[in-house]
Amino acid sequence: MARTSINLPDYLPYLVNRVGAAIALRFSEDALAQHDLSIAMWRVLAAMSRVGPQRQIDLSDVTSIDVSTLSRLGTRLVRLGLATRLRSKSSNREVTVQLTPKGTKLVGELIPIAHRWERIASASISSEDVEVTKRCLRQMYRNLVEHAQHAEPVRKLDGEPVLRKRRRNGNLQTE
């Protein structure tokens, strides 16, 4: 029988969102706001610091940010002097983004603050439980991406498909 109510304190999507939103808010207030950065911009900077210069399409995959949104974020990071864009030698349409020395320095200052908020959030939780949680969250993400590949995306929200309701046999069905 289908459930007709949700107990939010026990509903996984609510719990994940609540923790993510709380960390994002505190990290933004503590570190990002003073540099005029958003969480999405931070994700792009962090990704580039880990893997070096990236094609925008690859950064989109790593950060789960839609390519068009990523392009706007890249423009903003370039204006702030934190990143540069270079056209690919092999394709005129391909753009590579990389950190500038200023961007590298800033990321180096922000990473310890990001780790501190992760430690605060996971205080009193064993490192084994934290690793299990991360592994489970990565698997849940893969499950959702795999499901989305079999559905009909209308648009992307923060890099992930938002699915529309399809009409089958005259009935609306959510994919």
Secondary structure, DSSP 8 states (H G I E B T S, - for coil): -------GGG-HHHHHHHHHHHHHHHHIIIIIGGGT--HHHHHHHHHHHHH-SEEHHHHHHHHT--HHHHHHHHHHHHHTTSEEEEE-SS-TT-EEEEE-HHHHHHHHHHHHHHHHHHHHHTTTS-HHHHHHHHHHHHHHHHHHHHHHHTS-EEEEETTEEEE-EEEETTEEEE-
